[in-house]
């Protein structure tokens, strides 16, 4: 398969789907997918296997159950899942999660990141670029707030 660098319409996924990985890009470690549950659909369960995974809520509200603990997520909240972890995603409405992943050898702890807390931390909110291309970057999973092996997301 040839390498691609542009992936359109990832929001049209239903269920859980890995869209970007080493098989369709030149990226060695980065993987990206979406988990989208629409109201009333069955829960989606998965194992992280040898990857760490960062889930970022893009739309809606739902829950991610990990190791007997339930994490309620809403827009822009994030959840770090270590390798060798089982998770279950549920929602009674449309719940859209971006899934960033990378293979790792070390196991860290499950870590929840509230977007409301990110907004309060100046280390996690930065301006980048110059006008007219300036933007605000909100670090949801990074060195200043989450112990992780490879992933960084914002």
Buried (B, 14 or more C-beta within 10 A) or exposed (E): EEEEEEEEEBEEBEEBEBBBBEEBBEBEBBBBBBBBBEEEBEBBEBEBEEBBBBBBBBBBBBBBBBEEEEBEBBEBBBBBBBBEBEBEBBBEEBBBBBBBBBBBEEEBEBBBBBBEEBEEEEEBBEEEEEEEEEEEEBBBBBEEBBEBBBBBBB
